[in-house]
Amino acid sequence: MELEGRRALVTGGGRGIGRSIALALAREGARVGLMARSREELEAVAGEIEGLGGATWMGTADVSRPEEVRMVIGELLDAWDGIDVLVNNAGIQGPIGLAHEVPVEEWIHTIQVNLVGCYLCTRLVLPGMIERSYGKIVNLSGGGAVSPRPRYSAYGAAKAGVVRLTESLAAEVAEYGIDVNAMAPGAINTKMLEETLAAGEAAGAQEQAGAKRQLESGGTDPALPARLVVYLASSRSDGLTGRLISAMWDEWGELDVEGVMATEAFTVRRIKLEET
């Protein structure tokens, strides 16, 4: 098992992609901490992990609330004496509609959950990773991060911010042996798809048509991004950092890490400034 002895934390681990990631990490031998808002959902996933013979821990928190995040992650750090792998999966789609028409409070809350929440969790685990000179952080990107997504401006802005946060953090902590990457999971049938379908005209004709096709096709298998997280959490990806990798479209299974890191591959650069 690739992750034997590793201590992982998955935010938003109670359902959907987070659940798939948590189970995949457990199958590879990691102890898996779960954090989400719903105690009931966490208990269900914890039961599945224990059914696999794995060890787990869980705590309820809203990642947009600093005090809740500090309390829960503090308890996990005390219980396990550290976290080796952090998966910032918790996220919401936010308001759907024209940017000047959606509720301001909902727009801001989307940034707080998807971007600020990612930062809050990372900030708390980094000191221990730096002290141990080891760590793996995987941040979930998503639709709108690298291309315009009309009527989903809050979600797109937040996820683009996650990608730049990933690159900035990777540069900050590279000297400590900590790898920080972002992952685009693909079009998976989750609650976000249901929200798009329910939004009707507010989502726009193109999004509605795409959502209906995705529903009919079954979407991306959630096991695919879960396997990518295992790769990014394992020693196979050591040295790969500051990259955005698509679970569905990129051939990540046998990457030449040294070769990738010598280029701008898997980044969102438009212009590379010459060093002065």
C-alpha positions in Angstrom: 0.0 0.0 0.0 1.4 3.3 -1.1 0.3 5.4 1.8 0.9 3.1 4.8 1.4 5.2 7.9 0.4 8.5 6.4 -2.0 10.8 8.1 -4.5 12.5 5.8 -7.2 15.1 6.2 -10.0 15.4 3.6 -12.3 18.4 3.9 -15.7 18.0 2.5 -15.2 14.3 3.1 -18.8 13.4 3.8 -20.1 12.9 0.3 -19.4 13.1 -3.4 -15.8 13.5 -4.6 -14.6 13.9 -1.0 -16.0 10.5 0.0 -14.3 8.8 -3.0 -11.0 10.5 -2.1 -11.2 9.5 1.5 -12.0 5.8 0.7 -9.1 5.7 -1.9 -6.6 7.0 0.6 -7.8 4.5 3.2 -7.4 1.6 0.8 -3.8 2.7 0.3 -3.2 2.5 4.1 -3.6 6.1 5.2 -5.3 7.1 8.3 -8.0 9.4 7.1 -9.4 12.4 9.0 -12.7 13.7 7.7 -14.1 17.2 8.1 -17.5 18.5 6.8 -20.6 20.2 8.1 -22.8 17.1 8.3 -22.1 14.8 11.2 -24.4 12.2 9.7 -22.6 12.1 6.4 -19.2 11.9 8.2 -20.3 9.0 10.3 -21.4 7.1 7.2 -18.1 7.6 5.4 -16.2 6.8 8.6 -18.1 3.5 8.8 -17.1 2.7 5.3 -13.4 3.3 6.1 -13.6 1.2 9.2 -15.2 -1.5 7.1 -12.1 -1.5 5.0 -10.0 -2.0 8.1 -8.9 1.6 8.1 -8.4 4.1 10.9 -10.4 7.4 10.8 -11.2 10.5 12.7 -13.9 13.1 12.1 -14.9 16.6 13.0 -17.7 18.9 12.0 -16.8 22.4 10.7 -17.6 25.0 8.1 -14.4 25.8 6.4 -15.3 29.4 5.9 -15.4 29.9 9.7 -11.8 30.4 11.1 -12.7 29.4 14.7 -14.4 26.2 13.7 -11.5 25.2 11.4 -8.9 26.1 14.1 -10.7 24.0 16.7 -11.3 20.9 14.5 -7.8 20.8 12.9 -6.3 21.5 16.3 -8.0 18.5 17.7 -6.9 16.3 14.9 -3.3 17.5 15.2 -3.4 16.7 18.9 -4.9 13.3 18.3 -2.5 12.2 15.5 0.5 14.5 16.2 0.5 15.8 12.7 -1.0 15.7 9.2 1.1 14.4 6.2 -1.6 14.9 3.5 -4.1 17.6 3.2 -6.9 17.5 0.6 -8.8 20.8 0.3 -11.9 19.4 -1.3 -14.7 21.3 0.5 -16.5 23.7 -1.8 -19.8 25.1 -3.0 -21.0 26.2 -6.4 -22.5 29.4 -5.2 -25.0 31.6 -6.9 -25.9 30.9 -10.6 -26.8 33.9 -12.7 -25.5 37.2 -14.1 -22.9 38.7 -11.8 -24.7 42.0 -11.4 -28.0 40.2 -10.4 -27.0 37.4 -8.0 -27.1 38.2 -4.2 -23.9 39.9 -3.1 -23.8 37.9 0.2 -23.9 34.6 -1.7 -21.1 35.7 -4.1 -18.9 36.6 -1.2 -19.7 33.4 0.7 -18.6 31.4 -2.3 -15.2 33.0 -2.2 -15.0 32.4 1.6 -15.7 28.7 1.3 -13.8 27.8 -1.8 -10.7 30.0 -1.5 -10.5 31.3 2.1 -11.4 27.9 3.4 -8.6 26.3 1.5 -6.2 28.9 2.9 -7.4 28.5 6.5 -6.9 24.7 6.5 -3.5 24.9 4.8 -2.3 27.6 7.2 -2.9 25.3 10.1 -1.2 22.2 8.8 1.9 23.9 7.2 3.9 24.5 10.4 4.0 20.8 11.2 4.9 19.9 7.6 7.7 22.5 7.6 9.0 21.1 10.9 9.0 17.5 9.5 10.3 18.6 6.1 7.5 16.7 4.4 4.0 17.2 3.3 1.5 16.8 0.4 -1.3 19.3 -0.2 -3.9 18.8 -2.9 -6.4 21.6 -3.7 -9.4 21.0 -5.8 -9.8 23.4 -8.7 -12.8 23.2 -11.1 -14.8 24.6 -13.9 -14.0 28.2 -14.6 -10.6 28.2 -13.1 -8.8 28.5 -16.5 -11.5 29.6 -18.8 -14.5 31.9 -18.6 -17.7 30.4 -17.2 -20.5 32.9 -17.6 -23.2 33.0 -14.8 -20.8 31.2 -12.4 -18.5 34.1 -11.7 -18.1 33.5 -8.0 -17.2 29.8 -8.5 -14.8 30.6 -11.3 -13.1 33.4 -9.5 -12.7 31.3 -6.4 -11.3 28.3 -8.2 -8.9 30.5 -10.2 -7.8 31.9 -6.9 -7.2 28.4 -5.6 -4.9 27.7 -8.6 -2.8 30.8 -8.0 -2.7 30.1 -4.2 -1.5 26.7 -5.0 1.4 28.0 -7.2 2.3 30.7 -4.6 2.4 28.2 -1.7 4.3 25.7 -3.7 7.1 28.3 -4.3 7.0 29.3 -0.6 7.5 25.8 0.8 9.4 23.9 -1.8 12.6 24.1 0.2 10.9 22.1 3.0 10.1 19.1 0.8 6.4 20.0 0.7 4.5 19.5 -2.6 1.4 21.6 -3.3 -0.8 20.9 -6.3 -4.2 21.6 -7.7 -6.5 19.1 -9.3 -9.4 19.5 -11.8 -11.6 16.5 -11.0 -13.7 16.5 -14.1 -17.5 16.7 -14.7 -18.8 14.5 -11.9 -22.5 14.0 -11.1 -22.7 15.7 -7.7 -25.0 18.2 -5.9 -23.5 20.9 -8.1 -25.0 19.3 -11.2 -28.4 19.1 -9.6 -28.1 22.9 -8.8 -27.3 23.7 -12.4 -30.3 21.7 -13.6 -32.6 23.3 -11.1 -31.4 26.8 -12.0 -33.0 26.6 -15.4 -32.6 29.8 -17.5 -30.4 31.4 -14.9 -27.6 29.0 -15.8 -27.8 29.8 -19.5 -28.6 27.5 -22.4 -25.1 26.2 -22.9 -24.7 25.1 -19.2 -28.2 23.6 -19.2 -27.5 21.5 -22.3 -24.1 20.4 -20.9 -25.6 19.4 -17.6 -28.3 17.3 -19.3 -25.7 15.5 -21.4 -23.6 14.9 -18.3 -26.6 13.5 -16.4 -27.4 11.2 -19.3 -23.8 10.0 -19.7 -23.2 9.5 -16.0 -20.4 12.0 -15.9 -16.8 11.3 -14.9 -16.2 8.3 -12.6 -15.4 9.8 -9.2 -12.8 7.0 -8.8 -10.6 8.8 -11.4 -9.9 12.0 -9.4 -9.6 9.8 -6.3 -6.8 7.9 -8.0 -5.1 11.2 -8.9 -5.2 12.3 -5.3 -3.5 9.0 -4.3 -0.8 9.7 -6.9 -0.3 13.2 -5.6 -0.2 12.0 -2.0 2.3 9.3 -2.8 6.1 9.2 -3.2 5.6 8.7 -6.9 4.9 12.4 -7.2 7.7 13.6 -5.0 9.0 16.9 -6.4 6.0 17.6 -8.5 4.6 20.9 -7.1 2.8 24.1 -8.1 0.9 22.3 -10.9 -2.7 22.1 -12.0 -3.5 18.6 -13.2 -6.7 17.3 -14.8 -7.9 13.9 -13.6 -9.7 13.4 -16.9 -7.6 14.9 -19.6 -4.0 14.7 -18.4 -1.8 11.6 -18.7 -0.6 11.8 -15.1 0.0 8.2 -14.3 3.6 8.0 -15.5 4.8 11.6 -15.4 8.4 12.5 -15.8 8.4 14.7 -12.7 11.9 16.2 -13.3 11.0 16.9 -17.0 7.7 18.6 -16.0 9.3 20.8 -13.4 11.8 22.0 -15.9 9.0 23.5 -18.0 5.8 25.5 -17.6 3.7 22.3 -18.2 0.5 22.0 -16.1 0.4 25.7 -15.2 -1.8 28.6 -16.3 1.0 30.9 -17.4 0.4 33.2 -20.3 3.7 35.1 -20.2 6.9 34.0 -18.5 8.7 37.1 -17.4 12.5 37.1 -17.9 14.5 37.2 -14.7 16.3 40.5 -14.2 
